[in-house]
Amino acid sequence: MTKMKLNELGFANASAAITAVVYVVCSLAVALFPQASKAVGQSWFHGMDISLIWTGSPRGNFFLGFITAVIGMWLTGWAFAWLYNRFAKK
């Protein structure tokens, strides 16, 4: 069986790009459908009441969240590919 090597930079870039798209789509969903977004978010937290922290608006910290999510996912994608390549050698 041939072992596949992941390109760390390519994988990191793809991870960051997908994160950027998902972040923008999620922010649009919160802006356009706040109640539905709240219901989905609450279901992801196993029914925990998020009403005390829910603003119903993506404004205010959109850019900080966008930048940190994209950078964080780029680092995670690079680390994943690097570790994958190390484990695949064994």
N, C-alpha and C positions, 0 to 999 in steps of 0.2 A: 504494500500500500504506500502511495506517495504521500509524504507529509507536506501540508500546505503551510507556508510562512505568510504571516500577515505583515503588511507594510504599516509600521507604527504611525507614521505621519498621515498616510491616507485614511487609516481607520479613525484616527483622532479627528481629522478634518470632517469626515462623514458623520461622526457622532455629534460634533459641534453643530454642523449644518442642520441635522435632523432636530436637535434640541432647539435651535433658533426657530425653526418652522413651528414646532409643537408649542413653544412658548408664546409665539404671536397668535396662533390659532386659539390657544387657551385664554389668552387675554381678551381676544375678540369675543369669545363665548361668554366670558364674565361680563363684558360690557353690554352685549346684546341680550343675553339670557341669564340675568343674575340669579333668579330663583332656581332655575334648572341647574346652573353651575354650582350653587350652594348645595343642592340635593345630591349631586354627583360627588362633590367634595366630602360631604358628610358621610356618604356611603363608603368612601375610600378609607375613612377613619373609623370604620366599624360602628357607625351611628352616633359617634361622640357629638355632643352639641357644640357646633362651631359658631353659633350665633353671636357670642360675645366678642369674637375676633373677626367676624365677617364684615367687610366694608361694602361688598357688592360693586366694587369699582377697581379696575386694574390701574387707575391713575396713581400718581404720587411716586411710587417706587418702581415703575415699569422698567426704566432704563437700568437701574442698579440690579434689579432681578434678572433682566435679560443678559447683561454683561456677565454677572457672576454665574448664572446657569450655563451659559455657553462656554466660558473658560473652565468651569468645573467639569463639564462633560468632555471638553477637549482633553483635559488632564486624565480623566477617567478612561477615555477611549485609548489614549496613548499607553497608559499603564496596563490596560487589559490586553492590548495587542503585544506589548513587550513581554508580559507574563505568559501569554498564550505561546509565544515563540519559544520561551525558555522551557515550558512544560512539554511542548511538542517534541523537543529534542530528545527527551528521555524515553 
